[in-house]
Amino acid sequence: MGTSSCSASKPLLSLLAFLTVLLLVLITLRDQLSPWTIGFRGVGVTVGGSTEPTAAAATPKDRLLGGLLSPDFDEQSCLSRYQITLYRKTSTHILSSYLLSKLRKYEALHKKCGPSTPLFQKSVEQIKLNHSTDQLECNYVVFSPFDGLGNRMLSITATFLYALLTDRVMLIHLPEDMDDLLCEPFPGTTWYLPSDFPIQGLEWFNTHSQNSYGYLVEKNLINTDPKAPPSSLPSSIYVHLMHDMRQDHLHVRFFCDDDQLVISKINWVLLRTNQYIIPGLFIIPKYAEELERMFPSKETVFHHLGRYLLHPSNTVWGMIMRYHDSYLTKSKEIIGIQIRNYSHWAPISAENAYEQVVRCTQQELILPGVNLNQSQTSPLTSKKATSKTVLLVSLSRDVYERLYNVYYEHPTITGELISVYQPSHEEQQNFFNKFHNYKAMTEIWLLSFSDVLVTTAVSTFGYVSYSLAGIKPWYLWTAILDRNITNHPCRRALSLDPCYHTPPHFNCKTGGKADPRNIVPYVRQCDDYTHDPAIKLYD
């Protein structure tokens, strides 16, 4: 009986042993194969009105961008924040651990001091007393956006860096055309200024406003002694750093050490700019050490801060994903081309713009030439021809139609297949139109998914696109910079960071003029705007 039972159990034991070994083999194979299999991303599927990537959980990329992003968000509230890695290549630019610690510290400060908190209400009450105090835990910089979307995104990011440097909470006076454009960037709070804020009409403040720092200094209405107590200073001031900032109106003293000491004691700073003022912050000695620790690589400032701060809303993200997955997802390489026609100061005809794009992309081996003597009906030289996609962004449709027709009607000399797409053609920039901004935001992010970028010189739209992408573009030269654009159609950018077009020309010690390009070695002349002393950051 015992022998019979033992004999019967042997096949069962053998089967169990075989299954155990098989399971171990399968686990081993899974671990060995996963680096290959997890690289695939399915096409989007529509769920509840939004497009969800089908393989989001399988992506090997870092959802938090190397610690840049906080994990303390509900993903559904802002799909783009954690899904962006499915569309944009991993950044090769190293993050400073000090910058990451500054961001986490700032998030805690904003949550403690943001709108609807007791500390915020206490700071608002201080405005009514019309003098500052050092008794407040929370100080603020209020930003009022102006101009086109590219300018706004650059200046929002610049204002945020100023907030980081000065331990202020940044709030945005939201215009209607920016509603539902960006996600909230800080967990557990909002960055939007309440509509009942006691200081109204921020969008109308200008270089002549009597509460502006420049005006107060000029009229001797503010104590500019760096040792002045907060009680001798107003509870709020306005700082005007727009493109029309008068170099003789003392607004430029914002970029001086002693004046920053004064401003640091004022509880509320109201700021308007449409410029990328960050290179100007780098020439202020007071902030030099802090900026060095945050950004050892100087030209990555907007690249890192833009990826941290600027996340398309779910509405805009849906537009981005639908277009990408419909037209761009199967391409081996995406060539982004952004064309801006400065009709007032550097106009260019559609024919000349097309010729400039063709000459640039073919000279730099970005796109292949075509055989004009051969139609596309001829047999392809190779059945394995690689494909490239051109994503062309422009207000006009003219260049797109010419480029599309050439690659549609004729084969390339290399045998490559070239597809050309243009998401929209609004014909003119519609300032203060929310739906126009939706499209502009969509196109900026689509461009930032490119493998290669060609952008128009001096264009803030282009600056945002290539800085988010983390790649140096080829600049399409404009007629005002070089009349001979036919022979010199484009030039490779030397720095990843955007250009500050109207920096201060002010000597803080003498009160006279000074060249901002001669203050620190990493702040030099812009490589795409040589007409005036404009500055940008270089490594």
Secondary structure, DSSP 8 states (H G I E B T S, - for coil): -HHHHHHHHHHHHHHHHHHHHHHHHHHHHHHHHHHHHTT-----EEETTEEE-TTGGG--S-TTTTTTS-S-S-GGG-HHHHHGGGTS----S---HHHHHHHHHHHHHHHHHSTTSHHHHHHHHHHHHTS--TT-S--EEEE---SSHHHHHHHHHHHHHHHHHHT-EEEE---GGGTTTB---STTS--B--TT-SS--GGG--TT-TTBHHHHHHTT-S---TT--GGGS-SEEEEE-STT--TTTTGGGGGSHHHHHHHTT-SEEEEE-SS--HHHHTT-GGGHHHHHHH-SSGGGHHHHHHHHH--B-HHHHHHHHHHIIIIITT-SEEEEEEE--BTTTB---HHHHHHHHHHHHHHTTSS--B-TTS-TTS--S-TT--EEEEEEEES-SHHHHHHHHHHHHS-BTT--EEEEE-S---SS--TT-HHHHHHHHHHHHHHTT-SEEEEETT-HHHHHHHHHHT---EEE--TTT-S-TTTS-EEE-S-SS-EESS-----TTTSS---GGGSSTTEEE-SS-TTTT-EEE--
